[in-house]
């Protein structure tokens, strides 16, 4: 599979990356085995500009900006039926803000 990663964000052993045309994927890095494994991903094509983790208390989400001026929030919910056992990220919300966003700042 050919991928073109142009946005990446890391928290602990979790890696969120954006492919320029294939949307986002969530990976896990195992230090002991020195391996990367795909936890979940979005299967809908999207021209992603930027991706970032969103932390709300104990909840972890994923914020994405795209070429259609949208901000999209995803979550990883392996117990949800629509996630196909955790293989698909769940799209929680999207907002068209009317401007392209190419940078996020996490505080």
Protein Blocks (a to p, Z undefined) as FASTA:
>chain_A
ZZddfbdcdehjbccdddfklopadddddfklopacdfbdcfbdcddfbdcdddehjacc
dddddfkopacdddddfkbmklnnolaccdfbdcdehiacfbdcdZZ
